[in-house]
Amino acid sequence: MKKVTKIVVMAKQVPDTRNVGKDAMTPEGTVNRAALAAIFNPEDLNALEMALQMKDRMEGAQVYVLTMGPQRAADVIREAMWRGADGGYLLSGKEFAGSDTLATSYALSCALRKIEPDIVVAGRQAIDGDTAQVGPQVAQKLDLPQVTYAEELIDICDTEITIKRRLERGSEVVVSPLPAVITVNASAKECRPRNAKRVMKYKYALATSELAVATEDRKAFIEERPYLHIIEFAAADVNPDPEQLGLSGSPTKVKKIENVVFQAKEAKKLTADDKDIESLMQELIASHTLG
Amino acid sequence: MNNVFVYIEIEEQQIADVSLELLTKGRELANTLGVKLEAVVAGKSVKHLAAELAKYGADTVWVAEDEIFAPFRTLPHTAIMVGLIEQEKPQIALFGATPVGRDFAPRVSSALHSGLTADCTELVIGEHKDAKTGKEYDSLLYQIRPAFGGNIIATIVNPECRPQMATVREGVMRKEELATPAAGEIREIEWQKMVKDTDLAVRIVERHIEERKINIKGASIIVAGGYGVGSKEGFKLVHELADVLGGEVGASRAAVDAGFTEHERQIGQTGVTVRPKLYIACGISGQIQHTAGMDGSAMIVSINTDPEAPINKIADYAITGSVEEVIPKMIKYYKQNSK
């Protein structure tokens, strides 16, 4: 029987869309990520926690983070290591630029074929797109069952996993054979915080391309400590069909982007004074909007 | 061939509202394109729903009846949707942006290698010229959605791959019965050929469905709180005003994310769309993410400490003041004047 040894969390570094400035979009309508603060996608942290819980229950299992993005996305992997992950993979290359969800899922599925995980865990959706498509699409491409909106890990053994899922109005408990793809809801347990010892241990972890430009001292330091080397895959390393990557692999095209402009209409300006509020309530009652 | 498909979602033996809303929109798209509208429904017993689906415009009702289809599980529903789309080759396929639609529509799109646009707020047919190849298209589906935290509105097209797939949230489109029902001709999906044994590998061992407690969609008065309400305690004021006026409490995403109130109350692109008679926005700044779900309200009153808050641009009355100060006064003067 195959033992569960490798749990992979798909995590995304996302622009903090709650704080968007003017230069957030390029003229082509894609996101200008450089102009925005980059954060660990919130639901991917819930996913990391669930993966770590699986590890806690499965002797010998290890948790790795897979992320696709530019070099600085390695921050997500380091953050995960500080919280309990054993290592990570950065999938990076200009071939991936302009990917829609389908091309993204394809690229990630190519990397996962190479990594050969026993379980894949991901956040339900990323805050920069809110599509919730990548998890199910990766599952389809790997021909694995999927369990979405996972809220609680009930049980796990080498052959199957029992998960409580959040539904729109209620919940259900499902049992899925392994391997499987699990997407985790924000209502699941919050991620454990950074661990001081782990921060010390993994502080200097670097991805391959970061290592290439590091000082000689740092290079020597990491060479002696292979666990500090974040594996980096370029497109060619994961044997993709180039036609299915990036813009050419994306069936959806952005036709038009409009900045949001409100049609200004004359709002009647009121103060918080008693007479203003009283006359408003009188008007609303008189017009039968109220009552 | 080339028709418009709508996946019909069954919720506790009933047709989900979002599916009827999509049929109404699908009927309009099919008329524009001069093609048929086809509904696809799978469950334990679903044939009797055909008449209802016909009222909302379904020319054809594809059915798969078996216990394996209820309650919903991803893989069997994916198998029949993919199988039927490959067989019938529709040009458009629409799904509700519900937990069910958002679970399996991406899987269907991946299996068919076609694009899927999530949470569209508008769907229209239009022409398109590809900037790179110069190729022209007569009638593509414009899939329009707020993107990037609601800071922009994007129009997405899917020029080459079919079907063009989109999900739409409940309440975004209007549902409307036709004066004369469409044919609603029942056709059987040959699901036995499409569903494999491995599609049944995930088992549901327990299921709890709660009654819908909160019904903001149907409320004619909504008092909604935003991040500016400040706390869970602050939301009590919002509830008080809603109770006095006989309305429901809504919330912006920021307020829900901050834990001030339940997710079921969230209004906006990633929540519910509402069109009440009166919408009182308390401490809501008015990002498009939110306004997309409420700008159809007949009257909008905003309470905000910032006179320049974007919500004031769509408000009929903009009160500059704090929620703590204004709400108690509204309650007081409503009570004094309402008899």
Interface residues (C-beta under 8 A of the other chain):
Chain A: T17 R18 V20 A24 M25 G29 V31 D100 T101 L102 S105 I127 D128 G129 D130 T131 A132 Q133 V134 G135 P136 Q137 A139 Q140 K141 P145 Q146 V147 T148 Y149 T162 L167 E168 R169 G170 S171 E172 V173 V174 V175 S176 P177 S250 P251 T252 K253 V254 K255 K256 I257 E258 N259 V260 F262 Q263 A264 K265 A267 K268 K269 L270 T271 A272 D274 D276 I277 E278 L280 M281 Q282 L284 I285 T289 L290 G291
Chain B: P71 T74 L75 T78 T98 P99 R102 D103 F104 P106 R107 S109 S110 A111 H113 S114 G115 L116 T117 A118 D119 H128 D130 Y142 Q143 P146 A147 F148 G149 G150 N151 I152 I153 A154 T155 I156 V157 N158 P159 E160 C161 A201 V202 R203 I204 V205 E206 R207 H208 I209 E210 E211 R212 I221 L245 A254 E264 Q269 T270 K277 L278 G286 I288 T291 A298 M299 V301 S302 P307 P310 N312 K313 I314 A315 D316 Y317 A318 I319 T320 G321 S322 E325 V326 K329 M330 Y333 Y334 Q336 N337 S338
